Structures are given as C-alpha cells and as structure tokens.
Amino acid sequence: MQLDEGANASDTKRGKTAATADTAYKIPTEADFLYAFSCPPGYFSFRNGKQGSWFIQAITKVFKKHGTNLEIMQLLTRVNQTVAMEFESNSQNKDYTGKKQIPTIVSLLTKDLYFTRNRWTED
C-alpha cells in the first residue's frame, strides 16, 4: 500500500477574476488519466480480418460523428453501446459464434474533456 503525495498543478481557467486567474493547487499523482480497453480483463477482444477490431471500428465511427460536440465520457459510452449492440461474432468454430463484447472505461479525469477541432473527418 502507498500514500499519494500529490502533484502541484496550475490552471489559468480555474479563477473567476483576473487577480485569481493563475491558481496553483495540488492534485493526486494518478489524476487526469483515462484508460479505454477493448474488453474487460479475462475476456476476448474480437476483430474483423479486413475491417479491424470492433473497438477501433466503433471509436472511428463515434468520433467521426460526434468528436467535437460530446465530452469524452459521452463519446466512450457511445463506443461501448456501438460495440455491444452492433457487433456479434461469426466463426467457423461454433464455440466462437454468437459472442458479444463490451469495452471498459477507467476514468481518473478531474475535468470534462472535449476535442475542439474535428480530427476525425477526412479533409
């Protein structure tokens, strides 16, 4: 077991007035990380040999459509929904047919996260 000593940070947007705009504060050292996994530990992650993994297909679809107008947790929740509802395995081995998958999100974020410009559409 260990104790978190924290890390010093500053944020020019936290203050309400110009005098307090550059505010220093302390956050946990593990704060502001976001982990997205294609499936929970111990489960299989499926992929299509031509189109790629279900998880990456869903991320691409959701981020292209909503990448600049939804917060990251909303985006990843829609990725979860897409993988869970739109994909089902189909294999020559019947033990691997009709199976489903759900991605896993682990958020240690302390703020909302938005993408400000759409990098998900082709120019």
N, C-alpha and C positions, 0 to 999 in steps of 0.2 A: 504494500500500500504506500502511496505517496501523497503528499500535500501539494497543491498547486500554488506557487508563489505569485503567479500573475505576471503580466507584461504591461509595460507602460505604452500608452497609445494617445493619440490626439486626433481630434476631429473638428474641422473648421465649420461644420454644419450643425453641430450639437447646440451651440449657443443661440440665444434668442436676440441678442443685441450685438452690435459691433464690439463693444467692450469685452464681452464674454465669448466672442465667436471662436477663438482658438482655445478650446478647453482641453486640458490634459486629464486623463483618467486611467484607471487600471482595469484590465480585463483578464480572465483566465487564459493561460497559455494555449489551451486547446480550443479557444473560442474562434468562431468565424471559419470553421471548416465545414465542408459539405461533401458527403460521400454518397455516390449513387452506384449501386451494384445491380447487375442484370438479374440476379435472383438471390434469395436468402441463402445463408451458408448451409451446405449439405444437399442442395438441390441442383439439378441440371439446368444449364442455360442452353437454349436451343438457337440454332441458326439455319438459315437457308443457304445452300451452297452457292447460289447465284446472287441473292439479294443481301446477304449478310445476316447478322444476328437480329433477332426480333427486337431486342432492346435498342440497338443502334437505328434500326428502321423506324421505330417509334419516336426516338429522340429527334431524328431528322424530320419526320412528318410534323410533330407537335411544334418544334422550334421554328420551322419554316412558316407555319400558320400563325403562331401566337408569340413568337420570340421576343417581340418588343412591346407587347401590351399586357403581359401577365408577369407576376412575380415568380421567381424560380421555383418555389414550392408548389405553386399552381401549375407551372409547366411540368414538373416532375410527377405530380399527381395525375395529370392527363397522360403522361407517358405510361404510368402504371395502368391506368384504365385501358389505354390502347393495347398494351401487351396482354393484359388479362382478358380482354373481350374480343380482340380481332385475330388472335393467333391461337392455333391448336396444332399439335404435332401430327405428322402423317409420315409413317415409316413403313418400310417393307417388313420390319420386325414388329409384330403386333403388340409386343410389350412396350414399345415406344410410340404407339399411335394413340391419339386422343388425349394427349397430355397438355397441361397448361403451365404457365409461368407467371410469376409476379416479381417485378423489380423491388429493390429495397432501397429506401432513402434514409440516411442518417444525417440529421441536421444539427450542427452546433452553431448555426448562424445567430447573431445577435441583432441583425437588422434585415430589413427587406432587401432583396437583390433583384434589380431589373437590368436588362440589356437595353442600352439606349439607342442602338442602331442595329438594323436588321442585317446580320451577317449570314443569315440562313437562306437567303434567296440568291439566286444566280443573277449576276449583273447583265 
